[in-house]
Amino acid sequence: MAPQTQKKPAAAKREPFRYISPATGKTYPLDKPLWRCPESKSHLNLTAGAGIGRGDIDTSRRSLWRYQAALPFDKAPTVTMGEGCTPLIRGRWQERPVLFKLEFLMPTGSFKDRGIAVMINYLKNCGITKIFNDSSGNGGASLAGYSAAASIACKILLPAYTSPPKIIQIAAYGSEVVPIKGTRNDVAEAALREAEKTFYASHNWQPLFLQGTKTLAYELWEDLGFKVPDNIVAPLGGGSNLIGCYLGFQELMAAGEIDRMPRIYGVQPAVVAPLYATFMSGKDKLVDVPSAHTLAEGIAMTRPVRVKEVMDVARTSKGGIVAVSEHEILMALRALARQGVFAEPTSAAAAAGLTKLQDAGTIKKDQTTVVVLTGSGLKATEYIGKAIEIETPKEH
């Protein structure tokens, strides 16, 4: 975190956040938890926040809750495990300086803890005692961990092919694990059926999750001495990191703290790249594409929820979306490890995307670029070992 050498006056009293339906424009109060629009059945967003200034940062807290003044909470969180304040380290990529944001150094090992921590506090404040989610691994592990901390009963639906360490982690927290055969989309469809009887605490549908991921923008701003990076590159599945960053930087602009938006780039595996195809089409309607198994299982989403919002982020920020091959992901995984950074393949996809953006001349060597590394390699050791052909040494 940057030293607090200058403080601006605290932001004025903000209007309360409300749910807002992008389909109907109607708003709903936050006192009743919703996971989708009651009328249109579309997803919900939250109304725009006014943002905060550097004087509103609670520097006594070493967690994302130092930015509580920007969140829809009037009282301190009842459940926190120190999420946020992850390291921003200097590295090199193709002999150029780069910054790696180690989001996998969170309580449950992934960036999902930002959004889940905010969402679980909201649901607990609303009196919710039983929840479920569908997840390819990290989201489920995070929700399971925070549900355990909050004493909330939790069920996780996940693809049967999910890496064993993630399944073990979810089960260890005491959540019920329900493997679903088929694709990630089959799991999502099973979740819609389950939502008829249990509250759907979906990190893809619930906009309170995005309130957590937006703190990444505040944190990067503070990390960089209250400045904005030129580029942010992150893995892209449902888009919560991209949308969250955009929301956070929008709020900082509204508060008069910054005067420009960083270029925000999302990276998808080429074998599961519906948002890349949509971006290239120049439209907002999701383009259906064939899909296959990818090393980057955490972003293997064929039917993401917030398509228009992701397109708006990529286009309005003057960033974009790129697709990378399995070989490129593997090469990036190895290159990260050779710098001492053991990230899971989903995270390595972002680094592979940076390679493409640098090679194309889109990202310049004199620019400040942040690569968001979202999940720990410790969650996928077996898959990584097979992919890079490492044999376990025999005892002598």
C-alpha positions in Angstrom: 0.0 0.0 0.0 1.2 3.5 -0.7 2.0 5.8 2.2 -0.8 8.2 3.2 1.2 11.4 2.5 -1.8 13.4 1.5 -5.5 13.2 2.4 -8.4 14.8 0.6 -11.7 15.6 2.3 -14.0 12.6 2.8 -16.6 12.0 0.1 -20.1 13.4 0.6 -22.8 11.2 1.9 -23.8 8.9 -0.9 -27.1 7.7 -2.1 -27.9 4.1 -1.0 -27.0 1.4 -3.5 -30.0 -0.4 -5.1 -30.4 -3.4 -7.4 -31.1 -2.3 -10.9 -32.3 -4.5 -13.8 -30.5 -3.8 -17.1 -33.5 -5.3 -18.9 -36.3 -3.1 -17.4 -34.5 -0.2 -15.7 -36.4 -0.9 -12.5 -34.6 -0.7 -9.1 -35.1 -2.7 -5.9 -33.8 -2.1 -2.4 -31.0 -4.2 -1.0 -32.9 -5.2 2.2 -34.2 -8.3 0.3 -31.5 -10.4 -1.3 -32.1 -11.1 -5.0 -30.0 -13.1 -7.5 -31.9 -12.0 -10.7 -34.6 -9.6 -11.8 -38.0 -10.7 -10.4 -39.8 -9.6 -13.6 -37.5 -10.2 -16.6 -35.4 -13.0 -15.0 -32.3 -11.2 -16.3 -29.3 -10.6 -14.1 -29.1 -7.6 -11.8 -26.5 -4.9 -11.3 -26.2 -2.2 -8.6 -26.8 1.5 -9.2 -23.6 3.5 -9.6 -21.5 4.4 -6.6 -20.2 7.9 -6.0 -16.7 6.7 -5.2 -14.3 7.7 -2.4 -11.2 9.7 -2.0 -7.9 8.8 -0.5 -9.0 10.4 2.8 -11.8 7.9 3.0 -9.4 4.9 3.2 -9.4 3.3 6.6 -5.7 2.7 6.9 -6.1 0.8 10.2 -7.5 -2.2 8.2 -5.1 -4.5 6.3 -7.8 -5.9 4.1 -10.2 -4.8 1.3 -12.4 -3.4 4.1 -10.1 -0.4 4.2 -12.3 0.7 1.3 -15.6 0.1 3.1 -16.7 3.7 2.5 -17.1 2.6 -1.2 -19.2 -0.5 -0.3 -22.9 -0.9 0.4 -22.3 -1.5 4.2 -22.8 0.9 7.0 -21.4 -1.4 9.7 -18.2 -3.4 10.0 -18.2 -6.8 8.4 -19.1 -9.8 10.6 -17.1 -12.2 8.5 -13.6 -11.4 7.3 -10.4 -13.5 7.0 -8.1 -10.6 5.9 -9.0 -10.8 2.2 -7.4 -8.2 -0.1 -4.2 -6.3 0.2 -2.4 -8.9 -2.0 1.2 -8.3 -3.2 1.9 -6.3 -6.3 5.4 -7.5 -7.4 7.8 -6.4 -10.1 8.7 -9.0 -12.8 9.7 -9.1 -16.4 7.9 -10.5 -19.4 9.8 -10.9 -22.7 12.5 -8.7 -21.2 10.1 -5.9 -20.4 9.0 -4.7 -16.9 5.6 -5.9 -15.7 3.7 -5.9 -12.4 2.1 -9.1 -11.2 -0.9 -8.8 -8.8 -0.9 -12.0 -6.8 -4.6 -12.3 -6.2 -4.1 -16.0 -5.4 -2.5 -15.0 -2.0 -6.0 -14.8 -0.5 -7.4 -16.9 2.4 -8.8 -19.6 0.1 -6.2 -19.3 -2.6 -8.0 -17.2 -5.3 -9.3 -13.8 -6.3 -12.8 -15.0 -5.7 -12.4 -14.1 -2.0 -12.8 -10.4 -2.8 -16.3 -10.9 -4.1 -17.4 -13.7 -1.9 -16.3 -11.9 1.3 -18.6 -8.9 0.4 -21.4 -11.1 -0.8 -21.4 -13.4 2.2 -21.5 -10.5 4.7 -24.5 -9.1 2.8 -26.3 -12.4 2.8 -25.6 -12.9 6.5 -26.9 -9.4 7.3 -30.0 -10.3 5.4 -30.6 -13.4 7.5 -29.8 -16.0 4.8 -28.8 -19.4 6.5 -28.5 -21.8 3.5 -27.0 -21.2 0.1 -25.6 -22.9 -2.9 -23.5 -22.1 -6.0 -22.2 -23.7 -9.2 -18.5 -23.4 -9.8 -15.6 -24.8 -11.7 -13.5 -24.8 -8.5 -12.2 -21.5 -7.1 -15.6 -19.8 -6.7 -16.9 -22.9 -4.9 -13.9 -23.2 -2.7 -14.2 -19.5 -1.7 -17.9 -19.7 -1.0 -17.4 -22.9 1.0 -14.7 -21.3 3.1 -16.6 -18.1 3.8 -19.8 -20.0 4.5 -17.9 -22.0 7.1 -16.6 -18.8 8.7 -20.2 -17.4 8.6 -21.9 -20.6 9.9 -24.0 -20.7 6.8 -25.0 -24.1 5.2 -23.5 -24.4 1.7 -23.8 -26.7 -1.3 -21.5 -26.6 -4.3 -22.4 -28.0 -7.8 -19.3 -28.4 -9.9 -18.2 -30.2 -13.1 -17.1 -33.8 -12.5 -13.8 -33.0 -14.2 -12.8 -30.3 -11.6 -9.3 -30.8 -10.3 -9.2 -33.0 -7.2 -7.4 -30.4 -4.9 -10.3 -28.0 -5.4 -12.9 -30.6 -4.7 -11.0 -31.7 -1.5 -10.8 -28.1 -0.4 -14.5 -27.5 -0.8 -15.4 -30.7 1.1 -12.9 -29.9 3.9 -14.8 -26.7 4.6 -17.8 -28.8 5.3 -19.9 -27.9 2.2 -21.9 -30.5 0.3 -20.2 -31.3 -3.0 -22.4 -32.3 -6.0 -20.3 -33.3 -9.1 -22.3 -32.9 -12.4 -21.4 -34.9 -15.5 -21.0 -33.0 -18.7 -19.9 -29.4 -19.6 -19.7 -26.3 -17.5 -23.0 -25.3 -19.1 -24.6 -28.5 -17.8 -23.6 -27.4 -14.3 -25.1 -24.0 -14.8 -28.4 -25.5 -16.0 -28.5 -27.8 -12.9 -28.0 -24.7 -10.8 -31.1 -23.0 -12.2 -33.1 -26.0 -11.1 -31.6 -26.0 -7.6 -32.3 -22.2 -7.4 -36.0 -23.0 -7.1 -35.5 -24.3 -3.6 -32.2 -22.8 -2.2 -30.9 -19.3 -2.4 -28.5 -19.0 -5.4 -25.4 -17.3 -4.1 -23.8 -17.2 -7.5 -20.7 -15.2 -8.1 -21.7 -14.9 -11.7 -25.3 -13.6 -11.0 -25.1 -11.8 -7.7 -23.9 -8.1 -8.2 -22.7 -7.9 -4.6 -19.8 -10.1 -5.7 -18.8 -7.3 -8.1 -18.7 -4.9 -5.2 -15.9 -7.0 -3.8 -13.9 -7.3 -7.1 -14.1 -3.5 -7.6 -11.8 -3.1 -4.6 -9.0 -4.4 -6.9 -9.2 -1.1 -8.7 -8.9 0.8 -5.4 -6.1 -1.3 -4.3 -4.1 -0.9 -7.5 -4.6 2.8 -7.4 -3.3 2.9 -3.8 -0.4 0.4 -4.6 0.8 2.7 -7.4 0.9 5.8 -5.2 -2.7 6.9 -6.2 -2.0 6.6 -9.9 -3.6 4.5 -12.6 -1.8 1.8 -14.6 -1.8 2.0 -18.4 -2.9 -1.6 -18.9 -4.6 -4.3 -16.8 -4.6 -7.9 -18.2 -6.7 -10.6 -16.5 -8.2 -14.0 -17.2 -11.7 -13.8 -18.6 -14.5 -16.3 -17.9 -17.6 -14.5 -16.5 -15.9 -11.1 -16.4 -16.0 -10.3 -12.7 -12.4 -9.0 -12.6 -12.8 -6.9 -15.7 -16.2 -5.5 -14.6 -15.1 -5.0 -11.0 -12.0 -3.1 -12.1 -14.0 -0.9 -14.4 -16.6 -0.1 -11.7 -13.8 0.8 -9.2 -12.0 3.1 -11.6 -15.3 4.7 -12.7 -16.0 5.5 -9.1 -12.5 7.0 -8.7 -13.2 9.2 -11.7 -16.5 10.2 -10.2 -14.8 11.2 -7.0 -12.2 13.3 -8.9 -9.3 11.1 -7.9 -8.2 10.1 -11.4 -8.7 11.6 -14.8 -8.4 8.5 -17.1 -9.4 4.9 -17.3 -6.7 2.1 -17.7 -7.0 -0.1 -20.7 -8.5 -3.3 -19.6 -7.9 -6.6 -21.4 -9.5 -10.0 -20.9 -7.9 -13.3 -22.0 -9.7 -16.4 -22.9 -8.5 -19.9 -24.0 -9.0 -20.2 -27.7 -10.9 -23.5 -27.3 -13.6 -21.8 -25.1 -13.7 -18.2 -26.2 -17.3 -17.0 -26.6 -16.5 -13.5 -25.3 -13.6 -13.1 -27.6 -15.8 -14.1 -30.6 -18.4 -11.6 -29.4 -15.9 -8.9 -29.1 -14.6 -9.6 -32.6 -18.1 -9.5 -34.0 -18.4 -5.9 -32.8 -21.8 -6.6 -31.2 -23.2 -7.3 -27.7 -25.1 -10.5 -28.4 -23.2 -13.6 -27.3 -21.7 -15.6 -30.2 -22.1 -19.3 -29.8 -18.8 -21.1 -30.4 -17.7 -24.8 -30.1 -15.8 -25.6 -27.0 -13.2 -28.2 -25.9 -11.3 -29.1 -22.8 -8.8 -26.4 -21.7 -6.0 -26.3 -19.1 -7.6 -23.0 -18.0 -10.6 -24.7 -16.5 -11.5 -21.7 -14.3 -12.5 -19.6 -17.3 -14.1 -22.3 -19.4 -17.5 -20.7 -19.5 -19.7 -21.1 -22.7 -22.7 -19.0 -21.5 -21.4 -16.1 -19.4 -24.1 -13.9 -17.8 -22.9 -10.3 -18.2 -22.0 -10.2 -21.9 -22.9 -6.6 -22.6 -21.1 -5.4 -19.5 -17.9 -7.2 -20.5 -18.1 -5.7 -24.0 -18.6 -2.2 -22.6 -15.5 -2.6 -20.4 -13.3 -3.8 -23.2 -14.5 -1.2 -25.7 -15.0 1.9 -23.4 -11.6 1.4 -21.7 -10.0 1.0 -25.2 -8.7 -2.4 -24.1 -9.9 -5.6 -25.7 -10.2 -9.4 -25.5 -7.7 -11.8 -26.8 -7.6 -15.6 -27.2 -4.6 -17.9 -26.5 -3.8 -21.5 -27.4 -3.2 -24.3 -25.0 0.4 -24.3 -26.0 0.7 -20.5 -25.2 -0.9 -21.1 -21.8 1.6 -23.8 -21.0 4.5 -21.7 -22.1 3.3 -18.9 -19.9 2.8 -21.2 -17.0 6.4 -22.3 -17.3 7.7 -18.8 -17.7 5.9 -17.6 -14.6 7.2 -20.5 -12.5 10.8 -19.7 -13.7 10.2 -16.3 -12.0 9.1 -17.9 -8.8 5.4 -17.4 -9.4 3.4 -20.7 -9.2 0.1 -19.8 -10.7 -2.6 -22.2 -12.0 -3.2 -22.5 -15.7 -6.2 -20.1 -15.6 -3.9 -17.4 -14.3 -1.2 -18.2 -16.9 -3.7 -17.5 -19.6 -3.5 -13.8 -18.7 0.3 -13.9 -19.0 0.0 -15.6 -22.4 -2.4 -12.8 -23.4 0.3 -10.3 -22.5 2.7 -12.0 -24.8 0.3 -11.6 -27.7 -0.5 -8.0 -26.8 3.3 -7.2 -26.6 4.0 -9.0 -29.8 1.3 -7.0 -31.6 2.7 -3.7 -30.3 -0.6 -3.0 -28.5 1.2 -2.9 -25.1 4.4 -0.9 -25.1 7.5 -1.5 -23.0 7.4 2.0 -21.4 3.8 1.5 -20.1 2.8 0.4 -16.6 1.1 -3.0 -17.1 -0.5 -5.1 -14.4 -1.2 -8.8 -15.0 -3.8 -10.2 -12.5 -2.9 -13.7 -11.4 -6.1 -15.1 -10.0 -5.5 -18.7 -8.7 -2.7 -20.7 -7.0 -0.8 -23.4 -8.8 -1.1 -25.4 -5.6 -4.8 -26.1 -6.6 -3.8 -27.8 -9.8 -0.5 -29.5 -9.1 -1.5 -32.8 -10.6 -2.6 -31.2 -13.9 0.4 -28.9 -14.0 2.8 -31.8 -13.4 1.3 -33.8 -16.3 1.2 -30.7 -18.6 4.9 -29.8 -18.0 5.9 -33.5 -17.8 7.5 -33.4 -14.3 8.2 -36.7 -12.7 8.2 -37.2 -9.0 11.7 -38.0 -7.9 12.2 -41.6 -6.5 13.5 -42.2 -3.1 17.1 -43.4 -2.8 
